[in-house]
């Protein structure tokens, strides 16, 4: 199972949000320093998100991403991508894989075009709130079933998806194992996200054959030792 240390960037700072709420923020410092820390711990890929973009704000994210990409660890990146030009720019800034969330729901033709052009470098971001898709930085809930969307993404040719239970994100309440496994039944390779609090969550995911897991607050607070987790997983 692949572990993806998360670096969420808001206003040029590495932060963690509680339940994705803009006002419930913990600042963890310079995002490039965080990236270097996780790279030194053995991370094989980093998950770097433009939260400013997700909230419709400008935050100089491309420059941050460029610096992180120069560390030499592959980067998977999402947040604030609303057009093909946004996607092109994210790749130019150094992303190896791009996660598309809101745009998949509001403009599915862009997801189709992106998969046609970039293939397996496009990852679906499936953010679920009580089984419905959460969009626009999780500030809105779309009238769309998350699992139905997973099937549609797979049918379009998407191979991998980040599945986030918004109600658990940043809360260290434990991963939503049942829904994560269910999403995997779509045929997508699922990268679990939201609520992971300790090594037991990772072991449970691995036992169920889950493809990957994104680690946020658990590694920032020391609940999970990233180097040890990578070695075990």
C-alpha positions as CSV (number, residue, x, y, z in Angstrom):
1,X,0.0,0.0,0.0
2,X,1.3,3.4,-1.0
3,X,1.4,6.1,1.6
4,X,0.9,9.7,0.5
5,X,2.0,12.4,3.0
6,X,-0.4,15.3,2.6
7,X,0.8,18.9,2.3
8,X,-2.3,21.2,2.2
9,X,-1.3,24.8,1.2
10,X,-3.4,27.8,2.2
11,X,-2.0,31.3,1.8
12,X,1.5,29.9,1.3
13,X,1.5,27.9,4.5
14,X,1.2,24.2,5.2
15,X,-2.0,23.7,7.2
16,X,-4.5,21.1,8.3
17,X,-8.2,21.8,8.4
18,X,-10.8,20.2,10.6
19,X,-13.6,18.7,8.5
20,X,-12.3,20.9,5.6
21,X,-13.5,24.1,7.3
22,X,-11.6,27.2,6.3
23,X,-11.9,28.7,9.8
24,X,-10.7,25.5,11.6
25,X,-7.0,25.7,10.6
26,X,-3.8,24.6,12.2
27,X,-0.6,26.1,10.7
28,X,2.4,23.7,10.3
29,X,4.8,26.1,8.7
30,X,6.6,26.3,5.4
31,X,5.2,23.7,2.9
32,X,8.6,23.1,1.3
33,X,10.1,22.3,4.7
34,X,7.3,19.9,5.3
35,X,7.8,18.3,2.0
36,X,11.5,17.9,2.7
37,X,10.7,16.3,6.1
38,X,8.4,13.7,4.5
39,X,10.9,13.1,1.7
40,X,13.6,12.5,4.2
41,X,11.3,10.0,6.0
42,X,11.2,7.9,2.8
43,X,8.0,9.1,1.0
44,X,7.8,7.8,-2.5
45,X,5.1,10.4,-3.5
46,X,3.7,13.5,-2.0
47,X,0.1,14.7,-2.0
48,X,0.1,18.5,-2.4
49,X,-3.2,20.4,-2.4
50,X,-3.9,24.1,-3.3
51,X,-6.5,24.9,-0.6
52,X,-6.5,28.5,-1.6
53,X,-7.5,27.6,-5.1
54,X,-10.1,25.2,-3.8
55,X,-11.7,28.1,-1.9
56,X,-11.5,30.3,-5.0
57,X,-8.6,32.4,-3.6
58,X,-5.2,33.2,-5.0
59,X,-2.2,32.0,-3.0
60,X,0.9,31.7,-5.2
61,X,0.6,27.9,-5.2
62,X,2.5,27.3,-8.4
63,X,5.7,28.7,-7.0
64,X,5.3,26.5,-3.9
65,X,4.7,23.4,-6.1
66,X,7.8,24.2,-8.2
67,X,10.0,24.3,-5.1
68,X,8.5,21.0,-3.8
69,X,8.9,19.3,-7.2
70,X,12.6,20.2,-7.2
71,X,13.1,17.9,-4.1
72,X,12.9,15.0,-6.5
73,X,9.9,13.1,-5.0
74,X,6.9,12.7,-7.4
75,X,4.0,14.9,-6.6
76,X,0.3,14.2,-6.8
77,X,-1.6,17.5,-6.7
78,X,-5.2,18.8,-6.6
79,X,-7.3,21.8,-5.5
80,X,-8.7,24.6,-7.5
81,X,-8.5,23.0,-10.9
82,X,-11.5,24.2,-13.0
83,X,-10.3,24.1,-16.6
84,X,-7.9,22.3,-19.0
85,X,-5.6,25.3,-18.7
86,X,-5.5,25.0,-14.9
87,X,-4.6,21.3,-15.4
88,X,-1.9,22.1,-17.9
89,X,-0.4,24.7,-15.6
90,X,-0.4,22.3,-12.7
91,X,1.6,19.8,-14.7
92,X,4.0,22.6,-15.9
93,X,4.6,23.6,-12.2
94,X,5.9,20.1,-11.5
95,X,3.0,17.8,-10.7
96,X,3.3,14.2,-11.9
97,X,-0.3,13.4,-11.2
98,X,-3.3,15.7,-11.0
99,X,-6.4,15.1,-8.9
100,X,-9.7,16.5,-10.3
101,X,-12.7,17.0,-8.0
102,X,-15.3,19.7,-8.4
103,X,-14.7,20.0,-12.2
104,X,-15.6,16.4,-12.6
105,X,-19.1,17.1,-11.3
106,X,-19.7,20.5,-12.8
107,X,-18.0,19.9,-16.2
108,X,-17.5,16.1,-16.8
109,X,-16.4,16.9,-20.3
110,X,-13.2,18.3,-18.9
111,X,-12.6,15.1,-17.0
112,X,-13.1,13.2,-20.2
113,X,-10.7,15.5,-22.1
114,X,-8.1,15.3,-19.4
115,X,-8.1,11.5,-19.3
116,X,-7.9,11.5,-23.1
117,X,-4.8,13.7,-22.9
118,X,-3.0,12.6,-19.8
119,X,-4.3,9.0,-19.2
120,X,-3.3,7.5,-15.8
121,X,-1.8,10.9,-14.6
122,X,-5.4,12.0,-13.9
123,X,-6.8,10.9,-10.6
124,X,-10.5,11.4,-9.6
125,X,-11.1,13.2,-6.3
126,X,-14.2,11.7,-4.8
127,X,-15.1,13.7,-1.7
128,X,-18.1,12.3,0.1
129,X,-20.4,13.8,2.7
130,X,-23.1,11.2,3.8
131,X,-22.7,9.5,0.4
132,X,-23.1,12.7,-1.7
133,X,-20.3,14.5,-3.5
134,X,-18.8,17.5,-1.7
135,X,-17.5,20.2,-4.0
136,X,-16.1,23.7,-4.1
137,X,-13.6,23.1,-1.3
138,X,-16.2,21.0,0.4
139,X,-18.3,24.1,1.0
140,X,-21.2,22.7,-1.1
141,X,-22.8,19.3,-1.5
142,X,-23.8,18.2,-5.0
143,X,-26.9,16.3,-5.8
144,X,-24.8,13.4,-6.9
145,X,-24.2,10.0,-5.4
146,X,-20.5,9.4,-4.6
147,X,-20.5,5.8,-5.5
148,X,-22.4,6.3,-8.8
149,X,-19.8,8.9,-9.7
150,X,-17.0,6.4,-9.0
151,X,-18.6,4.1,-11.5
152,X,-18.8,6.9,-14.1
153,X,-15.2,7.9,-13.5
154,X,-14.1,4.3,-14.0
155,X,-16.1,4.0,-17.2
156,X,-14.3,7.1,-18.5
157,X,-11.0,5.5,-18.1
158,X,-9.9,6.8,-14.7
159,X,-7.8,4.2,-12.9
160,X,-7.1,5.8,-9.5
161,X,-9.3,7.8,-7.1
162,X,-8.7,9.6,-3.8
163,X,-11.8,8.9,-1.7
164,X,-12.3,11.3,1.2
165,X,-14.9,11.0,3.9
166,X,-15.3,14.8,4.6
167,X,-17.0,14.2,7.9
168,X,-13.8,12.6,9.2
169,X,-11.1,14.7,7.6
170,X,-8.6,16.1,10.1
171,X,-10.5,14.7,13.0
172,X,-8.4,11.6,13.8
173,X,-11.6,9.6,14.3
174,X,-10.6,6.6,12.3
175,X,-10.9,5.8,8.6
176,X,-14.3,5.0,7.0
177,X,-13.2,1.5,6.1
178,X,-16.7,0.3,4.9
179,X,-17.2,3.1,2.4
180,X,-13.6,2.9,1.3
181,X,-13.9,-0.8,0.5
182,X,-17.3,-0.2,-1.2
183,X,-15.8,2.5,-3.4
184,X,-13.1,0.0,-4.4
185,X,-15.9,-2.2,-5.8
186,X,-16.2,0.3,-8.6
187,X,-13.0,-1.1,-10.0
188,X,-11.0,2.1,-9.2
189,X,-7.7,1.9,-7.3
190,X,-8.7,3.7,-4.1
191,X,-6.5,6.0,-2.1
192,X,-8.1,6.4,1.3
193,X,-8.3,9.8,2.9
194,X,-9.9,11.3,6.0
195,X,-9.8,10.3,9.6
196,X,-6.7,8.1,9.6
197,X,-5.4,8.2,13.2
198,X,-2.9,5.4,13.7
199,X,-1.1,2.4,12.3
200,X,-4.1,0.1,12.9
201,X,-6.1,2.1,10.4
202,X,-3.4,1.5,7.8
203,X,-3.2,-2.2,8.6
204,X,-7.0,-2.5,8.2
205,X,-6.9,-0.8,4.9
206,X,-4.0,-2.9,3.7
207,X,-5.8,-6.1,4.8
208,X,-8.7,-5.1,2.5
209,X,-6.4,-4.6,-0.4
210,X,-6.8,-0.8,-0.5
211,X,-4.3,0.7,-3.0
212,X,-3.1,3.7,-1.0
213,X,-3.7,6.1,1.9
214,X,-3.2,9.8,2.4
215,X,-1.7,10.8,5.8
216,X,-2.4,14.2,7.2
217,X,-2.8,15.2,10.8
218,X,-1.6,11.8,12.1
219,X,1.9,12.3,10.8
220,X,2.0,16.0,11.7
221,X,1.1,15.3,15.3
222,X,3.4,12.2,15.5
223,X,0.6,9.6,16.0
224,X,2.0,7.8,13.0
225,X,5.8,7.6,12.4
226,X,5.9,8.0,8.6
227,X,9.2,6.2,8.1
228,X,8.1,3.2,10.1
229,X,4.7,3.1,8.4
230,X,6.2,3.2,5.0
231,X,8.5,0.3,5.8
232,X,5.6,-1.8,7.2
233,X,3.2,-1.0,4.4
